[in-house]
Amino acid sequence: MPLLMTAEPLLTIDEITSVLRQRAGSASHVVGVDGFMGSGKTTLAFELAELLAGIRVSLDAYADRNAQTEDYAAKIMQRYLVSDLRKLKAAFQFVVVEGICLLEVLSAVSEPPGSLVYVKRISATGLWHDGFHLEDYESNQSIAENQKGLHKSEFEYHSKWRPHEQAQVVYERPDEESS
């Protein structure tokens, strides 16, 4: 059962870092930060990396922008990510990796996170991402593709990999535009 942290936190950022330190022990520890695009992953990852005296890695830095696919995970230049993660794990106790489709990408490079933090953006109406519940997508298998910020591949990833259910910590934050 994941720990829940909301914008008015049930857990403070210090408590989250304490949980991550306990899970890490003395070995190098990969902390994954997952969520829909625009949910706040990067901001949270920067903060966690700073508080843990670690380093943040963005999957976007490894995405081949010229790849002829809409599949985000397929755009990742895996050999560079693997090489960098190996070096960073040797230099830092905490490597905080953030990005969409995180579990799929880390699985492809045989680097499952030691801990997973899921960032869930909640609208003023209590719905998930951009006014949609993942459950609605799963029942209809459709979304308005032309709506800003929505990508079918992210819904497909969430439906298959269920990062929101695998996370040890779920951070819920209100959508700034609707709050």
Secondary structure, DSSP 8 states (H G I E B T S, - for coil): --EEEESS-SS-HHHHHHHHHHHHTTS-EEEEEEESTTSSHHHHHHHHHHHTT-EEEEGGGGB-TT-S-S-HHHHB-HHHHHHHHHHHHHH-SEEEEE-TTHHHHHHHTT---SEEEEEEEE-TTS-SBTTB-HHHHHHH----TTSTT--HHHHHHHHHH-HHHH-SEEEEEE-TTT-
